[in-house]
């Protein structure tokens, strides 16, 4: 991180560093959402036509991709703490943190990952196309 001529990091530079980290966190979350919805849609469309070995390959790829995203997300959260310590070191007032948002995102990623995994392994679980319904809609159950 660049320093001022006097050797001190200025508040604007710390805010920029924090902003960059938050942008990375948002990007990781968007990548996870994209991967998850792509897998859910593919699982829903392929349904029972995809045999178990194919579903297991998709699930394995999803788990690997999700793990990579979660590790990058965790690294970005660690960097927030690092920048926070820099704020303290240089005596600059820190912007407020939102631990709730971190927990909500992490919870959504874990729960969404479990639901997606179940949707891949058990296609049609909970969603069935209604043959008797002329509208072509979906029913839950």
N, C-alpha and C positions, 0 to 999 in steps of 0.2 A: 504494500500500500504506500503510495507516495507521501512523503512527509514535507512539512513546511520548512523553509530555510532555517528556522530556529529548532528544528528537530521534533516539533509537536504535530500530531495529526489533528487536523481541524474538524470541526463538527460536520461540515458539509461532506467531507470525505467519508466519515463514518456513516452518515445517513445514506450516501450513495452505495456504500458497501452493503448495508442492511437492505436497501431497496433491491440491489442485485440478487441477494440471497432470497428475498421474498419472491422475486420473479422466477428464480430457479425452482422454488417450492411450488409455485403455481404451475409452471411448465410440467413438473413431474406429476402433479395431480391430473392435469389435462391429458398427459400421455396415458396414465393409468385408466382414466375414464374412457378414452378412445379404445384401448386394448380390451377393456372389460365389455363395453357395448358391442364391439366387433365380435367377440367370442360369444356373447349372449345371442346376438342376431344370427350368427352362423349356426349355433346350436339349435335355435328355434326353427330356422329354415330347413336344416338338414334333418332334424328330428330323428326318427327311428331308422332312417335310411343309412345312417352312418353306423357302422359296426363298432363293437367295443374297442378293438385295437386302434381304430381311427380316433375315437373319442379320447382314449388314453393318451395318444400322441398330442392331440389338441390341448388336453389338460396339462400335460407335462410342459409344453411350450408356454402355456399361460402362466403356470407356476414359476417357470424360470424368468419370464418377462416381468411378472409381478414382483418377484424377489429383487430383481435388478432395480426396478422403480422404487421399491420400498427402501432399499439400501441407499440409493441416491437421496431419497427424501430424508432418511435418518441423518445422512451426512450433512445435508443442508440445515437441518435443525441444530446439529452440533455447531455449525458455523455461526448460527445466530447467537449461541452462547458465547462463542469466541469473540464476536464483535461486541457483545454486551460487556465482556470483561475489558475490552479496549476502551469502551465508554468509561468504565470505572477507573481504569488506569490513567486516563487523560482528564478525569474530572469533568466530563461532559454529561449533561442530563440525558438519560436514556428515554427514548419514546416508550410508551406503554406496550407491554407484551400481551399477546392473546393466547394463553395456554389452552383456552377452550376451543379455539379454532384448530389447533394442532391435534387435540384429542378427538374432535369431531371428524376431521379428515382421516386420521388414523383408524378410528372406529369404522368409518364408512368403507375404507379400503379393505380392512380385514373382513367385515361382514359381507361386503360386496364380492370379495374374492371367494368366500365360502359359498355364497349363493350361486356364483358363476360356476364354480367347480361342480356343485350339485346339478346345475342345469346341463352341464356337459356330460356328466356321467349318467344322468337320468333324464333324457330329453322328454319333454311333455309333462314333467313333474309340476303339477299345479295349473298348467295351461293346456286346454284341449280345444280343438276346433270343433265347433258344434255342427254336426251333420244335419240335425233337425231344424236348425235355425236358417231361414232363408236369407237373412241379412249377411251371412258369412262372418259373423262376429266371433269373438272368443268368449269362452266362459271360464271362470276360475273354479277349480275343484276336481 
